[in-house]
Amino acid sequence: MSQAAIRVENLVKVFGGRGRLRPGPPVTAVDDLSFSVEPGSIFGLLGPNGAGKTTTLRILTTLVRPTSGRASVLGHDVEAQPAFVRRNIVVVIQEHAAELLLSVRDNLLTFARFHGLTGAEARGRADRLIDAFGLTAEATRKVQDLSGGQRRRVQVAKAFMVDTPIVFLDEFSTGMDPILKRSVMDMLRREAARGRTIVLTTQVLSEAEELCDDILIIDRGRQIARGDLNALKMLTERMYEVSVTFDRMPADLDAVLARYETLRVRKNHNALSVALKDTESRVLELVTALAARGHLLRIEINGASLEDIFIELTQKGAVS
């Protein structure tokens, strides 16, 4: 059995409640969290705002010390051996800006130099990434003069400048158009295929659904669910997504849908998408009722999306 790329054991992080510098009651951001990440996987750490995702990433990347518990990267403790950990990771966390006074190209070359990559190889990689991230026109501009989205591209491009075994990405697609985002997702898949471990957080759950081999959902610092997409779907009983396209959207659909336990309803021109929690026979009954209201061009019934699973599981966690 291979060594885990990342291992977290009973991790706890408490903020506040320690005198004048940290006034107010203590807040537990991470609460007895344990998990491991296999090498070469794309691991999604998901949860609502304030769930503890970023705090967990900051502990794993040596930026914050845990209150208790243990975390290791490639078998090396993040507290006892932080220098080793930093040499073997790339971190793209939202609040970390690129070097504002350097140009786009110099940002990439300086970052490469920190990781021991210099000369023609570094320049070649920088040029290829500047092109891939749509930054050719901005290559010689200082990062402080770029838009927020362009700065984000510079940050994410750094992850591909070097060959560290582990990459941490926090909301990597911020500021990217759909074409660039799709290209970066393909790049991440290729990196994982050649053995790099990718750890990402995202609020865009369709990204996690497409990318992640393994998903951990946390809320209030604790694990809510863990597994691949199929395993997570098995945790949510009787959840379905019905997608239909009409030749013309009927006017009385709300009355039809009111008879079902819908979780989400989306209408877009002539297309309707309904997530619901019900029996299989009732789902088929809904499709029949929709077909009676208009001419259907397309019908599709699937299991719940990751978004629906996420909402269901985090709401359960909030109640329990």
C-alpha positions as CSV (number, residue, x, y, z in Angstrom):
1,M,0.0,0.0,0.0
2,S,1.4,3.4,-1.0
3,Q,2.1,6.1,1.5
4,A,-0.7,8.7,1.6
5,A,0.2,12.0,0.0
6,I,-1.6,13.8,2.8
7,R,-2.7,12.5,6.2
8,V,-4.8,14.4,8.7
9,E,-5.4,12.9,12.2
10,N,-7.9,14.4,14.7
11,L,-7.1,17.9,13.6
12,V,-8.4,20.8,15.7
13,K,-8.0,24.5,15.2
14,V,-9.5,27.0,17.7
15,F,-9.3,30.8,17.2
16,G,-9.9,33.5,19.8
17,G,-10.6,33.4,23.5
18,R,-7.0,34.1,24.5
19,G,-6.8,37.6,26.0
20,R,-6.5,41.1,24.5
21,L,-5.0,40.0,21.2
22,R,-7.8,37.5,20.5
23,P,-10.9,38.9,22.3
24,G,-14.3,37.2,22.3
25,P,-15.3,33.6,22.8
26,P,-13.2,30.8,21.1
27,V,-14.3,29.7,17.6
28,T,-13.6,26.1,16.5
29,A,-12.8,26.3,12.8
30,V,-11.6,22.6,12.5
31,D,-13.1,20.1,14.9
32,D,-11.5,16.6,15.1
33,L,-11.0,16.2,11.4
34,S,-9.3,13.1,10.0
35,F,-8.7,12.1,6.4
36,S,-6.0,11.0,3.9
37,V,-5.4,11.7,0.3
38,E,-3.9,9.2,-2.2
39,P,-1.0,10.2,-4.5
40,G,-2.1,11.2,-8.0
41,S,-5.7,11.9,-7.1
42,I,-7.8,15.0,-7.4
43,F,-9.2,15.6,-4.0
44,G,-12.1,18.0,-3.4
45,L,-12.5,19.6,0.0
46,L,-16.0,21.0,0.0
47,G,-18.3,22.8,2.4
48,P,-20.4,26.0,2.9
49,N,-18.7,29.3,3.7
50,G,-17.2,29.1,7.2
51,A,-17.0,25.3,7.1
52,G,-13.2,25.2,7.8
53,K,-11.9,24.5,4.3
54,T,-9.5,27.3,4.1
55,T,-8.3,26.9,7.6
56,T,-7.6,23.2,6.9
57,L,-5.6,24.2,3.7
58,R,-3.6,26.8,5.7
59,I,-2.6,24.2,8.3
60,L,-1.6,21.7,5.6
61,T,0.5,24.4,3.9
62,T,2.2,25.4,7.1
63,L,0.6,28.9,7.3
64,V,-1.4,28.2,10.5
65,R,-0.5,25.9,13.4
66,P,-3.1,23.5,14.6
67,T,-4.4,23.6,18.1
68,S,-4.2,19.9,18.4
69,G,-4.0,16.8,16.2
70,R,-1.5,16.0,13.5
71,A,-1.1,16.7,9.7
72,S,1.6,15.4,7.4
73,V,2.5,15.9,3.8
74,L,4.4,13.0,2.1
75,G,5.0,11.6,5.5
76,H,6.5,14.8,7.0
77,D,4.8,16.6,9.8
78,V,3.7,20.1,8.9
79,E,4.7,21.5,12.3
80,A,8.0,19.6,12.8
81,Q,9.2,19.8,9.2
82,P,7.6,22.9,7.5
83,A,10.6,23.5,5.2
84,F,10.3,20.1,3.6
85,V,6.6,20.6,3.2
86,R,7.0,24.0,1.5
87,R,9.5,22.7,-0.9
88,N,7.1,20.0,-2.1
89,I,3.9,22.0,-2.5
90,V,2.4,24.7,-4.6
91,V,-0.2,26.8,-3.0
92,V,-2.9,29.0,-4.7
93,I,-5.0,30.4,-1.9
94,Q,-7.4,33.3,-2.6
95,E,-6.0,35.9,-0.3
96,H,-2.4,35.3,-1.5
97,A,-1.6,37.8,-4.2
98,A,1.1,37.5,-6.8
99,E,4.2,39.8,-6.5
100,L,2.4,43.0,-7.4
101,L,5.6,45.0,-8.5
102,L,6.8,42.3,-10.8
103,S,5.6,41.7,-14.4
104,V,3.6,38.6,-15.3
105,R,6.6,36.9,-16.8
106,D,8.9,37.8,-13.9
107,N,6.3,36.5,-11.4
108,L,6.5,33.1,-13.1
109,L,10.3,33.1,-13.5
110,T,10.9,34.2,-9.9
111,F,8.6,31.5,-8.6
112,A,10.4,28.9,-10.8
113,R,13.8,30.1,-9.4
114,F,12.6,29.5,-5.8
115,H,12.0,25.9,-6.8
116,G,15.3,25.5,-8.5
117,L,14.2,25.8,-12.1
118,T,16.2,28.3,-14.2
119,G,17.5,29.0,-17.6
120,A,15.9,28.1,-21.0
121,E,13.6,25.5,-19.4
122,A,12.0,28.1,-17.0
123,R,11.7,30.7,-19.8
124,G,10.1,28.1,-22.1
125,R,7.5,27.1,-19.5
126,A,6.7,30.7,-18.7
127,D,6.1,31.5,-22.3
128,R,3.9,28.5,-22.8
129,L,1.8,29.2,-19.7
130,I,1.5,32.9,-20.5
131,D,0.0,31.8,-23.8
132,A,-2.2,29.1,-22.3
133,F,-3.7,31.5,-19.7
134,G,-4.4,34.2,-22.2
135,L,-1.8,36.7,-20.7
136,T,0.4,37.3,-23.8
137,A,-0.7,41.0,-24.0
138,E,-0.1,41.4,-20.3
139,A,3.3,39.6,-20.1
140,T,5.4,42.7,-19.4
141,R,2.8,44.5,-17.3
142,K,3.2,44.7,-13.5
143,V,0.7,42.5,-11.8
144,Q,-0.6,45.5,-9.7
145,D,-1.9,47.0,-13.0
146,L,-4.0,43.9,-13.9
147,S,-7.6,43.1,-13.2
148,G,-8.5,40.8,-10.4
149,G,-9.3,38.0,-12.8
150,Q,-6.0,38.4,-14.6
151,R,-4.1,38.4,-11.3
152,R,-5.8,35.1,-10.5
153,R,-4.6,33.6,-13.8
154,V,-1.0,34.5,-12.8
155,Q,-1.5,32.8,-9.5
156,V,-2.9,29.6,-11.0
157,A,-0.3,29.5,-13.7
158,K,2.4,29.2,-11.0
159,A,1.0,25.7,-10.2
160,F,2.2,24.6,-13.6
161,M,5.6,26.3,-13.6
162,V,7.1,23.7,-11.3
163,D,6.8,19.9,-10.6
164,T,6.1,19.8,-6.9
165,P,4.3,16.6,-5.9
166,I,1.3,18.4,-4.4
167,V,-0.8,21.3,-5.5
168,F,-3.3,23.2,-3.3
169,L,-5.9,25.2,-5.1
170,D,-8.5,27.4,-3.4
171,E,-11.2,28.5,-5.8
172,F,-8.9,28.2,-8.8
173,S,-11.5,29.3,-11.5
174,T,-12.2,32.7,-10.1
175,G,-12.1,35.3,-12.9
176,M,-11.8,32.7,-15.7
177,D,-14.1,32.5,-18.7
178,P,-15.6,29.1,-19.5
179,I,-13.1,28.3,-22.3
180,L,-10.1,29.0,-20.1
181,K,-11.6,27.2,-17.2
182,R,-12.2,24.1,-19.3
183,S,-8.6,24.3,-20.5
184,V,-7.2,24.6,-16.9
185,M,-9.4,21.6,-15.8
186,D,-7.9,19.5,-18.6
187,M,-4.4,20.6,-17.5
188,L,-5.2,19.5,-13.9
189,R,-6.3,16.1,-15.1
190,R,-3.1,15.7,-17.0
191,E,-1.1,16.7,-14.0
192,A,-2.9,14.1,-11.8
193,A,-2.4,11.4,-14.5
194,R,1.3,11.9,-14.3
195,G,1.3,11.5,-10.5
196,R,0.7,14.9,-9.0
197,T,-1.8,15.2,-6.1
198,I,-4.3,18.0,-6.5
199,V,-6.3,19.3,-3.5
200,L,-8.9,21.9,-4.4
201,T,-11.7,23.8,-2.8
202,T,-14.5,25.3,-4.9
203,Q,-17.9,26.8,-4.6
204,V,-18.6,25.8,-8.2
205,L,-19.8,22.2,-7.4
206,S,-20.0,21.2,-11.1
207,E,-16.2,21.7,-11.2
208,A,-15.7,19.2,-8.3
209,E,-18.2,16.8,-9.9
210,E,-16.2,16.8,-13.1
211,L,-12.7,16.8,-11.6
212,C,-12.6,15.0,-8.3
213,D,-11.8,11.4,-7.8
214,D,-12.5,11.7,-4.0
215,I,-14.6,14.3,-2.2
216,L,-14.8,15.3,1.5
217,I,-17.7,17.5,2.5
218,I,-17.2,19.3,5.8
219,D,-19.4,21.7,7.8
220,R,-18.5,23.5,11.0
221,G,-15.1,21.9,10.9
222,R,-16.4,18.3,10.9
223,Q,-16.8,15.6,8.3
224,I,-20.3,15.3,6.8
225,A,-19.6,12.8,4.0
226,R,-16.7,11.3,2.2
227,G,-16.3,9.3,-1.0
228,D,-16.4,9.5,-4.8
229,L,-19.5,10.8,-6.5
230,N,-21.3,7.5,-6.7
231,A,-20.6,6.8,-3.0
232,L,-22.0,10.2,-2.1
233,K,-25.1,9.6,-4.2
234,M,-25.8,6.5,-2.2
235,L,-26.0,8.6,1.0
236,T,-28.9,10.6,-0.3
237,E,-32.0,8.4,-0.8
238,R,-34.5,8.9,-3.6
239,M,-33.0,11.9,-5.1
240,Y,-33.4,12.4,-8.9
241,E,-32.9,15.1,-11.5
242,V,-35.4,15.3,-14.3
243,S,-34.4,17.4,-17.4
244,V,-36.9,18.1,-20.2
245,T,-36.9,20.3,-23.2
246,F,-40.2,21.5,-24.7
247,D,-40.8,22.9,-28.2
248,R,-42.6,25.7,-26.3
249,M,-42.5,26.2,-22.5
250,P,-46.0,25.5,-21.1
251,A,-47.6,28.1,-18.9
252,D,-49.0,25.9,-16.1
253,L,-45.9,24.0,-14.9
254,D,-45.9,25.4,-11.4
255,A,-49.3,23.7,-10.7
256,V,-47.8,20.4,-11.8
257,L,-44.6,20.8,-9.8
258,A,-46.5,21.8,-6.7
259,R,-47.6,18.1,-6.3
260,Y,-44.0,16.9,-5.8
261,E,-41.2,17.4,-3.2
262,T,-38.9,19.5,-5.4
263,L,-35.5,20.5,-4.2
264,R,-34.6,22.7,-7.1
265,V,-36.4,24.0,-10.2
266,R,-34.6,25.8,-13.1
267,K,-36.1,27.1,-16.3
268,N,-34.1,28.3,-19.2
269,H,-36.0,29.2,-22.3
270,N,-37.7,25.9,-23.3
271,A,-35.6,23.7,-20.9
272,L,-36.7,22.7,-17.5
273,S,-34.6,21.0,-14.8
274,V,-36.2,19.7,-11.6
275,A,-34.4,18.0,-8.7
276,L,-36.7,16.1,-6.5
277,K,-36.8,13.7,-3.6
278,D,-39.4,11.0,-4.3
279,T,-40.0,7.4,-5.3
280,E,-39.1,6.1,-8.8
281,S,-42.7,5.6,-9.7
282,R,-43.5,9.2,-8.7
283,V,-40.6,10.5,-10.8
284,L,-42.0,8.7,-13.8
285,E,-45.4,10.1,-13.0
286,L,-43.9,13.6,-13.1
287,V,-42.4,12.9,-16.5
288,T,-45.8,11.8,-17.7
289,A,-47.5,14.9,-16.3
290,L,-44.9,17.1,-18.0
291,A,-45.4,15.4,-21.3
292,A,-49.2,16.0,-21.0
293,R,-48.5,19.8,-20.9
294,G,-46.6,20.1,-24.1
295,H,-44.5,18.4,-26.8
296,L,-41.2,17.1,-25.4
297,L,-38.1,17.3,-27.5
298,R,-35.8,15.7,-24.9
299,I,-36.2,13.8,-21.6
300,E,-33.4,12.8,-19.2
301,I,-33.6,11.3,-15.7
302,N,-30.4,11.1,-13.7
303,G,-29.4,10.7,-10.1
304,A,-28.9,13.8,-8.0
305,S,-26.1,16.2,-9.0
306,L,-23.3,17.0,-6.6
307,E,-25.0,20.3,-5.9
308,D,-28.1,18.6,-4.7
309,I,-26.2,16.1,-2.7
310,F,-24.2,18.9,-1.1
311,I,-27.3,20.8,-0.1
312,E,-29.0,17.7,1.3
313,L,-26.0,16.6,3.3
314,T,-25.0,20.0,4.7
315,Q,-28.7,20.7,5.7
316,K,-28.8,17.4,7.5
317,G,-25.5,18.3,9.3
318,A,-26.9,21.7,10.3
319,V,-30.0,20.0,11.8
320,S,-28.2,17.2,13.6
